[in-house]
Amino acid sequence: MNDRTDPILHQVTPVPGGLYADSSYETVLSEVRNTLGSVSAALPDADGERKAALEDFRRRLARTQTEIRPGDDDGLRAARDLCTTVRRYMGVAG
């Protein structure tokens, strides 16, 4: 484990020939899952308004994870925007 907290998705290359290889869907889905994991990890130490906000973000990310579809550019953009909002709220670069 290292001390870096910045997202590494910009360094990830989709597997050639994968189901959604060369598509933004694969990258956005990974970003949503990564952000959801970060929120879940932060929840045990949160309290009050922060805990409520994180729980809301967790619900929204979980719903987004199941609703985004390949080829839905608006949905993918909204998912990325949500991840950016959550990371900013949590104080994580990206």
TACORKA-V584394 format. One record per run of one state. SS is the DSSP state (alpha for helix, beta for strand, coil for the rest). FROM is the first residue (numbers start at 1). TO is the last residue. If there is no record, write none. Layout:
ss-><SS	SS>
from-><FROM	FROM>
to-><TO	TO>
//
This chain:
ss-><coil	alpha	coil	alpha	coil	alpha	coil	alpha	coil>
from-><1	9	12	24	44	48	68	73	91>
to-><8	11	23	43	47	67	72	90	94>
//
